[in-house]
Amino acid sequence: MLTVTPAADERRDALAGRLFDATLGAFDLLVVHLGDRLGLYRVMADTRSRTAAELAADAGIFERYAREFLEHQAVAGIVDVDDPSAAPDRRRYALPRGHAEVLADPTSLATMTPMAQFVVGGARSMDALVDAYRSGGGIAWDANQDVVDAQDAINRPGFTQLLVSEWTAALPDIDGRLRGEGGRIADVACGTGWSTLALARGYERARVDGLDLDEGSIATANGRLADEPADVAGRVTFQARDANDPGLAGQYDLAVILEAVHDMSRPVDVLRAVRGLLRPDGALLVADEKVAERFTAPGDAVERVMYSYSVLLCLPNGLADQPSAGTGTVLRPDALRSMAAEAGFRSVSVLPIAHDTFRFYRLDP
């Protein structure tokens, strides 16, 4: 008969409690995603108080569902209720102003609705993920539109608000050149284009080329480009084009790869190709995940979330295209340095940029 020690009892109870708390959090995220999809937070973003009937009318949903949603959100502390003791149809609910920024402003650095969408997207891939773990296969990123949309949304605020003001500004020689005489920038693995457009807006004399092999992302980016003023649109191209194209070699003052190296099946080949894009006095800015420098267990919150991304999304994506390095989300600094050296870069430095989840590297050709 197995004897359970007190220490084992304590660990058992702590894990059970932790997973119960995680269950509450997961349910909160699912309800947040529902509210986001239905536009309920956008309606409530004016922070005006509403009854369930008023929210139903404003958002175009069934009143009984509106009431249940609002009651859940009040119990969870996400919305305020004026009088919990009032009759259900008399209670008035309001989204606090700070919460409105988190839930209804896609440009805010505090936005969190994309994280709920990640959870939903990850769950939809679970059957395919189980098969992949058994077979060793992968799941391409674009196989799940929720994941694509969530990544697009979570990166938008940082790319549009911080990329030029803080991140590329940490390369003073390159930043000064681009602001002064202009130059040319390659946004490699540009995705749907938020970063490319931010670079063009920030460097008014530079030409910026967004390069990505995913034609769907390039189509989305070109749609966004069509909405830009002529002084920006005239200096930007989006191309479904390989960075290894010899027609691009040696033309760029700056290249950027933002949160993408760890997803690449053959990162050394890509880094070598990007080195070929650069002028001798150019530089590559890499932003990747701010994981610990060494494996430790237990890990902190950042390490935990990055491993979760890796298990559910990034490693399966990296393994979808073979042969693959199988990097996964947890790309540690020494691994990036090793990749850069193999690709022919002469130096790699970690830049002094404060960020909760990204680490920034300068690679010199």
C-alpha positions as CSV (number, residue, x, y, z in Angstrom):
1,M,0.0,0.0,0.0
2,L,1.4,3.4,-1.0
3,T,2.0,5.7,2.0
4,V,1.4,9.4,1.3
5,T,3.7,11.6,3.2
6,P,2.5,15.0,4.6
7,A,4.8,16.7,2.0
8,A,3.1,14.8,-0.8
9,D,-0.3,15.8,0.7
10,E,0.6,19.5,0.6
11,R,1.9,19.3,-2.9
12,R,-1.2,17.4,-4.0
13,D,-3.5,20.0,-2.5
14,A,-1.4,22.9,-3.8
15,L,-1.6,21.5,-7.4
16,A,-5.3,20.8,-7.1
17,G,-5.9,24.4,-5.9
18,R,-3.7,25.9,-8.6
19,L,-5.5,24.0,-11.4
20,F,-8.8,25.0,-10.0
21,D,-7.7,28.6,-10.1
22,A,-6.4,28.0,-13.7
23,T,-9.8,26.6,-14.6
24,L,-11.5,29.8,-13.3
25,G,-9.0,31.8,-15.4
26,A,-9.7,29.7,-18.5
27,F,-13.4,30.2,-18.1
28,D,-12.9,33.9,-17.7
29,L,-11.0,34.0,-20.9
30,L,-13.7,32.1,-22.8
31,V,-16.3,34.5,-21.6
32,V,-14.1,37.5,-22.5
33,H,-13.7,36.0,-26.0
34,L,-17.5,35.7,-26.3
35,G,-17.9,39.3,-25.2
36,D,-15.3,40.4,-27.7
37,R,-16.8,38.4,-30.6
38,L,-20.2,39.8,-29.9
39,G,-19.0,43.3,-29.6
40,L,-20.3,43.7,-26.1
41,Y,-17.1,45.4,-24.8
42,R,-17.1,47.8,-27.7
43,V,-20.7,48.8,-26.9
44,M,-19.8,49.2,-23.2
45,A,-16.6,51.1,-23.9
46,D,-18.4,54.4,-23.4
47,T,-18.5,53.3,-19.7
48,R,-22.2,54.3,-19.5
49,S,-24.3,52.1,-17.2
50,R,-26.8,49.8,-18.8
51,T,-29.5,47.2,-17.8
52,A,-29.4,43.8,-19.5
53,A,-32.2,44.9,-21.8
54,E,-30.3,48.0,-22.8
55,L,-27.1,46.1,-23.6
56,A,-29.2,43.6,-25.6
57,A,-30.7,46.3,-27.6
58,D,-27.4,48.2,-28.2
59,A,-25.5,45.0,-29.1
60,G,-28.2,43.1,-30.9
61,I,-28.2,40.0,-28.7
62,F,-30.9,38.1,-26.9
63,E,-31.8,39.8,-23.5
64,R,-31.6,36.7,-21.4
65,Y,-28.1,36.0,-22.6
66,A,-27.2,39.7,-22.0
67,R,-28.3,39.3,-18.4
68,E,-26.3,36.1,-17.8
69,F,-23.2,37.6,-19.4
70,L,-23.4,40.8,-17.2
71,E,-24.0,38.8,-14.1
72,H,-21.0,36.7,-14.8
73,Q,-18.8,39.7,-15.5
74,A,-20.0,41.4,-12.3
75,V,-19.3,38.3,-10.2
76,A,-15.9,38.1,-11.8
77,G,-15.1,41.7,-11.1
78,I,-14.8,42.7,-14.7
79,V,-17.8,45.1,-14.8
80,D,-19.4,47.1,-12.0
81,V,-23.0,46.7,-10.9
82,D,-24.8,49.6,-9.2
83,D,-27.0,47.6,-6.8
84,P,-26.5,43.9,-6.5
85,S,-29.7,43.6,-4.4
86,A,-31.9,45.1,-7.2
87,A,-34.2,43.0,-9.3
88,P,-32.3,41.3,-12.2
89,D,-34.0,43.5,-14.8
90,R,-33.3,46.7,-12.8
91,R,-29.6,46.3,-12.2
92,R,-27.3,48.6,-14.1
93,Y,-23.8,47.5,-15.2
94,A,-20.9,49.6,-16.4
95,L,-17.4,48.7,-17.7
96,P,-14.8,50.7,-15.7
97,R,-12.7,53.0,-17.8
98,G,-9.5,51.2,-17.2
99,H,-11.1,47.9,-18.0
100,A,-12.5,49.3,-21.2
101,E,-8.9,49.9,-22.4
102,V,-8.0,46.3,-21.7
103,L,-11.1,44.9,-23.4
104,A,-12.2,47.3,-26.1
105,D,-9.1,49.2,-27.3
106,P,-7.1,47.2,-29.9
107,T,-4.4,49.9,-30.0
108,S,-3.7,49.8,-26.2
109,L,-0.5,48.3,-24.9
110,A,-2.8,46.8,-22.2
111,T,-5.1,45.0,-24.6
112,M,-5.8,41.4,-23.5
113,T,-8.7,40.1,-25.7
114,P,-6.1,38.6,-28.1
115,M,-4.9,36.3,-25.3
116,A,-8.4,35.0,-25.0
117,Q,-8.5,34.3,-28.7
118,F,-5.2,32.4,-28.4
119,V,-6.8,30.1,-25.8
120,V,-9.8,29.5,-28.1
121,G,-7.6,28.9,-31.1
122,G,-5.3,26.5,-29.2
123,A,-8.3,24.5,-28.1
124,R,-9.6,24.2,-31.7
125,S,-6.3,22.7,-32.7
126,M,-6.2,20.1,-29.9
127,D,-7.2,17.0,-32.0
128,A,-4.6,17.9,-34.6
129,L,-2.0,18.6,-31.9
130,V,-2.6,15.1,-30.3
131,D,-2.0,13.6,-33.7
132,A,1.2,15.7,-34.3
133,Y,2.7,14.7,-30.9
134,R,2.2,11.0,-31.9
135,S,3.4,11.3,-35.4
136,G,6.1,13.9,-35.1
137,G,4.4,16.1,-37.7
138,G,3.5,19.7,-37.3
139,I,0.6,22.2,-37.6
140,A,1.2,25.2,-39.9
141,W,0.5,28.6,-38.3
142,D,-2.1,29.5,-40.9
143,A,-4.1,26.3,-40.3
144,N,-5.9,28.1,-37.5
145,Q,-7.3,31.6,-38.2
146,D,-8.0,32.4,-34.6
147,V,-4.3,32.0,-33.9
148,V,-3.3,34.1,-36.8
149,D,-5.7,36.9,-35.8
150,A,-4.7,36.7,-32.2
151,Q,-1.0,37.1,-33.0
152,D,-1.8,40.0,-35.3
153,A,-3.8,41.7,-32.6
154,I,-1.4,41.1,-29.7
155,N,1.6,42.5,-31.7
156,R,-0.2,45.6,-33.1
157,P,0.1,48.0,-30.1
158,G,3.8,47.3,-29.5
159,F,4.8,47.4,-33.1
160,T,2.9,50.6,-33.9
161,Q,3.8,52.5,-30.7
162,L,7.2,51.3,-29.6
163,L,9.1,49.9,-32.7
164,V,10.6,53.2,-33.8
165,S,10.3,55.3,-30.6
166,E,12.2,52.7,-28.5
167,W,13.4,49.6,-30.3
168,T,15.1,50.8,-33.4
169,A,16.1,54.0,-31.5
170,A,18.4,51.7,-29.6
171,L,20.6,51.4,-32.7
172,P,21.7,55.0,-32.7
173,D,23.9,54.9,-35.8
174,I,21.2,53.2,-37.9
175,D,18.4,55.3,-36.4
176,G,20.3,58.5,-37.2
177,R,21.1,57.5,-40.7
178,L,17.5,56.6,-41.5
179,R,16.2,59.9,-40.0
180,G,18.8,62.0,-41.8
181,E,19.7,60.8,-45.2
182,G,17.0,58.0,-45.4
183,G,17.8,54.5,-46.5
184,R,16.2,51.2,-46.9
185,I,14.6,48.8,-44.4
186,A,13.7,45.1,-44.8
187,D,11.0,43.8,-42.5
188,V,11.5,40.1,-42.7
189,A,8.6,37.8,-41.7
190,C,6.5,41.0,-41.7
191,G,3.2,39.1,-41.3
192,T,0.2,41.4,-41.8
193,G,2.3,44.6,-41.9
194,W,1.8,46.5,-38.7
195,S,5.6,46.7,-38.1
196,T,6.4,47.6,-41.7
197,L,3.9,50.5,-41.7
198,A,5.2,51.7,-38.3
199,L,8.8,51.8,-39.7
200,A,7.6,53.8,-42.7
201,R,5.7,56.3,-40.5
202,G,8.6,56.7,-38.2
203,Y,11.3,57.1,-40.8
204,E,9.9,59.6,-43.2
205,R,12.8,59.4,-45.7
206,A,13.2,55.6,-45.7
207,R,11.9,52.9,-48.1
208,V,10.5,49.9,-46.3
209,D,10.0,46.4,-47.8
210,G,7.8,43.9,-46.0
211,L,8.8,40.4,-46.9
212,D,6.9,37.2,-46.0
213,L,6.3,33.9,-47.7
214,D,2.7,33.7,-46.5
215,E,0.6,35.1,-49.4
216,G,-2.4,35.5,-47.1
217,S,-0.5,37.8,-44.7
218,I,0.9,39.8,-47.6
219,A,-2.7,40.3,-49.0
220,T,-3.8,41.6,-45.6
221,A,-0.8,43.9,-45.4
222,N,-1.5,45.3,-48.9
223,G,-5.1,46.0,-47.8
224,R,-3.8,48.0,-44.9
225,L,-1.3,49.8,-47.1
226,A,-4.2,51.0,-49.3
227,D,-5.5,52.9,-46.3
228,E,-2.3,54.8,-45.7
229,P,-1.6,58.3,-46.9
230,A,0.3,58.6,-50.1
231,D,3.5,59.8,-48.4
232,V,3.7,56.5,-46.5
233,A,2.2,54.2,-49.1
234,G,4.6,55.4,-51.8
235,R,7.6,54.2,-49.7
236,V,6.3,50.8,-48.8
237,T,6.1,47.5,-50.6
238,F,4.7,44.1,-49.4
239,Q,6.1,41.1,-51.2
240,A,5.6,37.4,-50.9
241,R,9.3,37.0,-51.5
242,D,12.2,35.0,-50.1
243,A,14.9,37.1,-48.3
244,N,17.4,35.0,-50.1
245,D,16.4,36.5,-53.5
246,P,19.7,37.8,-55.1
247,G,17.8,40.8,-56.4
248,L,17.7,42.2,-52.9
249,A,21.3,41.5,-51.8
250,G,23.3,44.3,-50.2
251,Q,20.6,47.0,-50.4
252,Y,19.4,47.5,-46.8
253,D,20.6,49.7,-44.0
254,L,18.4,47.9,-41.5
255,A,16.6,44.6,-41.3
256,V,14.2,43.5,-38.6
257,I,12.9,40.2,-37.6
258,L,10.3,40.6,-34.9
259,E,9.1,37.6,-32.8
260,A,9.7,35.2,-35.6
261,V,13.2,33.5,-35.4
262,H,11.9,30.9,-33.0
263,D,9.1,30.0,-35.4
264,M,11.4,29.3,-38.3
265,S,12.1,25.8,-39.4
266,R,15.5,26.7,-40.6
267,P,16.5,29.8,-38.7
268,V,20.2,29.7,-39.6
269,D,19.4,29.7,-43.3
270,V,17.1,32.7,-42.8
271,L,19.6,34.6,-40.8
272,R,22.2,33.9,-43.4
273,A,19.9,35.2,-46.1
274,V,19.1,38.4,-44.1
275,R,22.8,39.0,-43.6
276,G,23.1,39.0,-47.4
277,L,20.4,41.7,-47.6
278,L,22.5,44.2,-45.5
279,R,25.0,46.8,-46.5
280,P,28.4,46.3,-44.8
281,D,27.5,49.0,-42.3
282,G,23.9,47.8,-41.8
283,A,22.5,45.9,-38.9
284,L,19.7,43.3,-38.1
285,L,17.4,43.9,-35.1
286,V,15.9,40.7,-33.7
287,A,13.2,40.8,-31.1
288,D,12.4,37.4,-29.6
289,E,11.1,36.0,-26.4
290,K,12.5,37.2,-23.1
291,V,13.0,33.7,-21.6
292,A,15.5,32.9,-18.9
293,E,19.1,32.6,-20.0
294,R,19.2,29.0,-18.6
295,F,16.6,26.3,-18.0
296,T,15.4,26.4,-14.4
297,A,12.4,24.7,-12.8
298,P,10.0,25.9,-11.5
299,G,10.1,29.0,-13.8
300,D,8.6,32.4,-13.5
301,A,5.4,33.6,-15.2
302,V,7.2,34.6,-18.4
303,E,8.9,31.2,-18.7
304,R,5.6,29.4,-18.1
305,V,3.7,31.3,-20.7
306,M,6.4,30.9,-23.3
307,Y,6.6,27.1,-22.7
308,S,2.8,27.0,-23.1
309,Y,3.0,28.8,-26.4
310,S,5.7,26.4,-27.4
311,V,3.9,23.2,-26.5
312,L,0.6,24.3,-28.1
313,L,1.6,26.5,-31.0
314,C,5.1,27.4,-31.9
315,L,6.9,24.1,-31.8
316,P,4.1,22.4,-33.9
317,N,4.4,25.3,-36.4
318,G,8.1,25.0,-36.6
319,L,7.9,21.3,-37.2
320,A,5.3,21.7,-40.0
321,D,8.0,22.4,-42.6
322,Q,10.8,19.8,-42.7
323,P,13.7,19.6,-42.2
324,S,13.3,21.6,-39.1
325,A,15.5,22.8,-36.3
326,G,12.6,22.3,-33.9
327,T,13.5,25.5,-31.9
328,G,10.2,26.2,-30.2
329,T,9.3,29.4,-28.4
330,V,12.0,29.1,-25.8
331,L,14.9,30.6,-27.8
332,R,17.6,31.4,-25.2
333,P,20.3,34.0,-25.8
334,D,23.1,31.5,-26.3
335,A,21.1,29.7,-28.9
336,L,20.4,32.9,-30.8
337,R,24.1,33.8,-30.6
338,S,25.0,30.3,-32.0
339,M,22.6,30.6,-34.9
340,A,23.9,34.1,-35.7
341,A,27.5,32.9,-35.7
342,E,26.7,30.0,-37.9
343,A,24.9,32.4,-40.3
344,G,28.1,34.5,-40.5
345,F,27.3,37.5,-38.4
346,R,30.4,38.9,-36.8
347,S,28.8,40.1,-33.5
348,V,25.6,39.8,-31.5
349,S,24.7,42.1,-28.6
350,V,21.7,42.3,-26.3
351,L,20.2,45.8,-26.4
352,P,19.3,47.7,-23.2
353,I,15.6,47.9,-24.0
354,A,13.1,47.4,-21.2
355,H,10.3,45.1,-22.1
356,D,8.3,42.5,-20.2
357,T,8.3,39.7,-22.8
358,F,10.8,40.6,-25.6
359,R,14.6,40.6,-25.6
360,F,16.2,42.6,-28.3
361,Y,19.5,41.7,-30.2
362,R,21.7,43.6,-32.6
363,L,23.4,41.5,-35.2
364,D,26.2,43.0,-37.3
365,P,27.1,41.5,-40.6
